[in-house]
Amino acid sequence: MRRIRYQVACSLDGYIAGPEGEADWIVHEPAIDFGELFDQFDTLLMGRRTYEDIAGSRTKDFWGKKVLVFSRTLRQADHPAVRVVADEVRETLEELRAAPGKDIWLFGGGDLFRSLLELGCVDTVEPAVIPVLLGQGRPFLLAPAVTTRLRLTSHRVYPSGVVWLGYTVESGA
């Protein structure tokens, strides 16, 4: 079964974006092979805000990945390059996980992460902790959230001070 993996950069004080959505605080780490990282996935899951941020950028082809955008306000007809998911979220994700393919990257959004975590649809949490304190911004996990037990499965410290952590979500937590 394919895994849904939440990979995200976050500040040491727990933010995934600045107050205006900025990401200029993320340290470039040459030792991270982004080609290898992106090759682990064939599908991206995004919330509306992340999708709208990316759709206007030069990466609007979504790196050749299949994209599902979770939104109650976007209309599928207006966004033919992606699949808009407004309801039947758990069923949609169960079908996606059962289909052949690579892992699924929960690509963005603290809101979406919290929602999918509550549904029991997140298999791993993999933050790249950036050595910066933002003091404000978009939090890693929005409150209120369910208590979720994690098991550390990997870690790596990079020369820039970035610490990449890998956790498996404990089932039944």
Backbone hydrogen bonds, N-H to C=O, Kabsch-Sander energy under -0.5 kcal/mol:
donor,donor_aa,acceptor,acceptor_aa,energy
2,R,97,R,-2.3
5,R,3,R,-0.7
5,R,104,I,-3.0
6,Y,124,T,-2.7
7,Q,5,R,-1.0
7,Q,106,L,-0.7
8,V,6,Y,-0.5
8,V,126,E,-1.3
10,C,128,A,-2.4
11,S,15,Y,-2.9
12,L,130,I,-1.0
12,L,132,V,-2.0
13,D,132,V,-0.7
14,G,11,S,-2.2
16,I,138,R,-3.2
17,A,138,R,-0.9
18,G,22,E,-2.7
21,G,18,G,-2.1
26,I,23,A,-1.8
29,E,27,V,-0.5
32,I,29,E,-1.9
33,D,31,A,-0.6
34,F,32,I,-1.2
37,L,33,D,-2.2
38,F,34,F,-2.9
39,D,35,G,-1.6
40,Q,37,L,-1.5
41,F,38,F,-1.4
42,D,103,D,-1.5
43,T,103,D,-0.8
44,L,66,K,-3.0
45,L,105,W,-2.8
46,M,68,L,-2.5
47,G,108,G,-0.7
48,R,70,F,-1.0
51,Y,47,G,-2.3
52,E,48,R,-2.9
53,D,49,R,-2.2
54,I,50,T,-2.4
55,A,51,Y,-3.2
56,G,52,E,-0.9
57,S,54,I,-2.5
60,K,57,S,-1.1
62,F,59,T,-2.8
64,G,61,D,-1.4
65,K,62,F,-2.3
66,K,42,D,-2.4
68,L,44,L,-2.6
69,V,83,R,-2.9
70,F,46,M,-3.1
70,F,68,L,-0.5
71,S,69,V,-0.7
71,S,85,V,-1.8
78,D,75,R,-1.3
79,H,75,R,-0.5
79,H,76,Q,-1.8
82,V,79,H,-1.4
83,R,67,V,-2.5
84,V,82,V,-0.6
85,V,69,V,-3.3
85,V,83,R,-0.5
86,A,84,V,-0.6
92,T,88,E,-2.4
93,L,89,V,-2.6
94,E,90,R,-2.6
95,E,91,E,-2.2
96,L,92,T,-2.1
97,R,93,L,-2.7
98,A,94,E,-1.7
99,A,95,E,-1.2
103,D,40,Q,-1.3
104,I,3,R,-3.1
105,W,43,T,-2.7
106,L,5,R,-2.6
106,L,104,I,-0.7
107,F,45,L,-1.8
107,F,105,W,-1.5
108,G,45,L,-1.1
113,F,109,G,-2.5
114,R,110,G,-2.4
115,S,111,D,-2.4
116,L,112,L,-2.8
117,L,113,F,-2.4
118,E,114,R,-2.3
119,L,115,S,-1.3
120,G,117,L,-1.2
121,C,116,L,-2.9
123,D,4,I,-2.7
124,T,4,I,-1.6
125,V,167,Y,-2.1
126,E,6,Y,-3.7
128,A,8,V,-2.7
129,V,127,P,-0.8
129,V,163,V,-3.2
130,I,10,C,-3.2
130,I,128,A,-0.6
132,V,130,I,-2.7
134,L,132,V,-0.6
138,R,17,A,-2.2
140,F,14,G,-2.7
151,R,168,T,-2.3
153,T,166,G,-3.4
154,S,166,G,-1.6
156,R,164,W,-2.0
158,Y,162,V,-2.9
161,G,158,Y,-2.2
163,V,129,V,-2.0
164,W,156,R,-3.0
164,W,162,V,-0.5
165,L,127,P,-2.7
165,L,163,V,-0.6
166,G,154,S,-2.8
167,Y,125,V,-2.1
168,T,151,R,-2.6
169,V,123,D,-2.7
170,E,149,R,-2.7
173,A,170,E,-1.3
